[in-house]
């Protein structure tokens, strides 16, 4: 039985934003229209140099705050310190919500001891094959999923949390920048014995990357955050996988010039498992949408994984060098 949450005066929605003048207006319009109507909306401007703050202030029902410290975690914490409601919903500034997006999140808070519930992002740029590729597999979730399920981690692009639990874990770790703060939050919440859920009926439109360069840059940044996560949460496998993946690519390609058998081994050992992993959602997308571009999705995700792996390796090297500098100063 899902937990029955009384909507009135129980929800605060926090939108961190940096230079989001292109998307913030659409985001706030959809947010104001979304159920429940009675909710507090806070936009936290994180050092924008464009018209973001002015646009947000043009909405009478929206409160605007400022946070000088860089990072979405610091921006969210700024608003959390001013929040007293039972439920907090985080929304990224490039998100467009549906009418039921928030209501579908909050009705599962407390179900199966859930302290947090996230939704599923769909592409707001359907003309871009890069953007569409994120629909079939993003953070382990797909737009084709039907049932609410437990998850190891949830993304704060669209997610609801119990305020009491956020206080229990002392909010976001502001040292995660440019990414990783939401995954770190997930791990710390689960360590306390709470569960996290993904509800596929809570959908949003999201501005996914539309070019390979943009995709690679975004996932490289994710990798930097993942490096800190792998160190602080003892996730050695993440680093080992990243190192293996990046080193194996040039090694197998060089060996394939010596003997074609290595090219076959590379395909079977590395590429085939990845293609099979994406084959079901790709096939489902192909049947549903009848869009032949879906055949490119697994290969786009190969680039995505390579960029993240490079980011992890770079992040760990950077993190280790920072520790050495601190020791020298002491």
N, C-alpha and C positions, 0 to 999 in steps of 0.2 A: 504493500500500500504506500503510495507516494505521500510525502509530507505535505499537509495542507498549510500553505503560508498565507497569512492575511496580507493582501497587497498594500493596503493603505499605509502611507508613511513608513514603509518598511524597506524601501529600496533607494540606494544612491548609485548613479551611473557615473563613472569616471572615464574621461577621454583625454589621455596624454597626447600632445601634438607638437611636432616640430616642422615648421615650414609646410603646413598642410593647406594652403589657400585653395588649391585645386579641388580638394576633396571634402574639407570640413563642413561646407554648407550642406552638401547632399547627405553627409553623415548625420548632422544634427537634425535636419528635416525628418529623416527616417526615424531617428531616435525619439523625437518628440511625438511622432505618430504611432510609435510602437506601444503595445499593451504591456503593462498597465499604464494608464495615462498619468496617474499620480506617482511621480518619482522625482527625486532631486537629481539634476544633471550638472556636473562640474567638468569644465574644460580646463586642463592645466597646460599652459603655454610654456614650452621648454626652450626658451631663447630663440624663438622664430624671428627671422629678419624680413619676412614678407607680411602680407595682410591678414595672416591667420587670426591674430588677436582681435582685430577690428571686426572681422566677419563673425567670430564667435560672440562678441559683445553685442552684435546687432540682434541677437535672439534674446528677447526679454525673459524667457523662462530658463535661461542658461547662466550659471555662475562661471566667471572666469578667474582663475588664479594663475600665478607665475611661479616657476621653479628654475633657478639659475643653474643648479647642478645638472650636468648632462646625464641623460639616460631616462628611459621610460620608467624604470624602477623608482628613481628619485621623484619623478613627476607624479606617479601614482601615490607614493608615500606622502607627498605634500597634501593631496586631497584626503587621504585616509585619516590623517591627523585631525581633519575637520569634519569627520564623518561619525554619526552616532546611530545609523540605521542597522537593522539586523542583517540585511543582505546588501552586498556590494557587487555591482556588475562593471566589468572592464570592457571597453570598446575601443578599438583602434580608430584613428581618424580617417582611414581610407576604407571604412566599412559602411555598407548600406544594409540596414536591418529590414526584416520583414515584420509584419504586424505582430506575429506570435513569437518572434525570436526570444525576447526576454522572458515572457510568460512560460515558454517551454523549458527554459533553463531553471527558473526558480522553483518550479513545481517538483523538481527532482532533488532539490537541496534537502539533505537529511535522509533520503531514501538510500538504503544499504550503507548507512553511516557516511553519506557523501558530504564532504566539506566544500567541494567545488564541482561545477558542471560546465562543460564547454559545448559549443555548437560546431557546425560544419560549414566551412567557407566554400562558396561557389565563385566562379570567375565572373568578374564584371567586364571582362574584355573577351567575349567569345570569338572575336575575329582572330585572336592571337593563339597560335598553336602552343606557344610557350606557356601562356596563361592557362589554357585549357588543360595542359598536362598536370597541373597542380590539383585538379579536381579528382583524379583517379587515385592519388595516393599522396597525402600531405600529413606529416607527423603520424603516419600509420592509419589514417582515416580516409574514407572515400565518400563521395556524394551518393553512392548507391546503397550505403548501409541503411538499415531499417530499425534496428533495435538499439536501445540505450545500453551501453556497456561500460564496464570498468576500464580505466586506463592508467598506465604508469605515470603519465604526465599529461597536462592539458595546456593549450596555448591561450594567452590572455588577449588575443585579438578580439575574442568574444567569449567571455566566461563570467560566471556568477560564483561568489564565495560567501560562506558564513563569515560575518565580521568578527565574531568571537574567536574563530580559528585563526584568522589573519593576525589578530592581536596576540594569540598564543605563540605564533612563530615569529613575532616581531616584524611583520610586514615584509616588504621586498628587501633583498640584499642589494644596496645601491652600488656595490663594487662591480657588479656585472654590467659591462658596457663593451661593445654596443648591443649585446644580446645575451640570452641565457638566464635572465632574472626570473622568467616565468617557469622554466624547467626546474631551477633551483627551488623555487617556492613549492612546486609540486612534490619534489623529493622530501623536503622538510615537513610538509603536511602529512605525507604518507608514513613518515617515520614515527609520527605521533599516533598512528593507528587509524587514521581517517582514510576514506576512499575518495577517488576522483572518477567522474563519469563523463562520457561523451554522449549527447543526445542528438541524433541525426535529424530529428524533427525541428531542431532549432538551427535554421540556416541563415546565412548572410551572403551578401555579394562583397567580394574582396578584390582590391587592386593587386593581383598577382603580377610578377614581372612579365614583360611582353617581349623581351629580347634575351638572347643567350648571355650577353654581357651583363645585363641587369640581374639575371638569374644567378650567374656565377658569383657576382659581387655580393648578393644577398646571402647566399649559402656559405660563402667564404666567411662573412661576418658571423653567421650562425656557428660556424666551426670554431671561431675564436672564443665565443661564449662556451661552446661545448668542451673546449680544452680546460677551462677553469672548472667546469662541472666534473670532468673526468678526474681531476686532481683532488678537488674538495670532497667529492662523494665516492672516492675509491672505485671509479669505473675504468679500470685499466684496459678492459676489452675495447672501449671506444678508441683509445689511442693506438692500440695494437692493430685494430682493424684499419684505421686510417693510414698507419705506416705501411701495412701490408698492401693496401689498395694502391697507394701512390707509388711505392717501390716496384710493385709487380708490373705495372703498366709499361714503363720504359724497358724493364728487364725482358719481358716477353716479346716486346716489339723488336728489340735488338737481336734476341735469339732467333726470332722468326726469319730474319735475313740470312741466318746461317743454315736453318733447316725449317721448312714449312710445317713440320710436325708441331713445332712450338706454337705456331699460330692456331692450330687446331686445339692444342692443350689449353691455350689462353681462352679460346672461345668456350670450351666445355667447362673449364674450371672456374672461370670468372664471369663471363658474359651470360652463359646459358642459365645459371641459377637466378641471375638478376632479371632476365627476360621472362622466365617462368613465374617469378614472384609478381611481376606486373601483368602477366598474361590474362588472368581472370578479370581484373577490373578493366583492362584494355579491351578485351573481347566484349565485356558487358557494355562498355561505352560504344564500341563499334556497332553492336546490334541495336542499342537504344537510339543512338544519334545518327547512325549510318554515315559516319564521317571517317573517311579513309586516313585522315591525318593521325588518327589514334595509333597507327602502327609506329609512329615516331616517338610516342610517349616514353617507352622504356629507355630509349637512347638519350632522350632529354634528361631523364632522371639519372642516367649514368654520369652526365656532365655535372648535374646537381650534387651527386654524391662525391665526385672527384673534387669539386670546389670546397665542399664541407670538410673533406679529409685534409686538404691543404690548409684550410683555416685551423683545424685542430692541431696539426703539426706546428704551424706558425705560432698559434696561441700558447702551446706548451713551452716552446723555446722562449717566447717573450715572457711568460710567467716565471720560468726558472731564472732568467736573467734579472728580472725585477727583484726576486728573492735574494740573489747574490749581491745586488746593489745595496739592498737594505742591510745585509749582514756586514758589508764593508763600511757603511756609514756608522753602524753601531760600534 
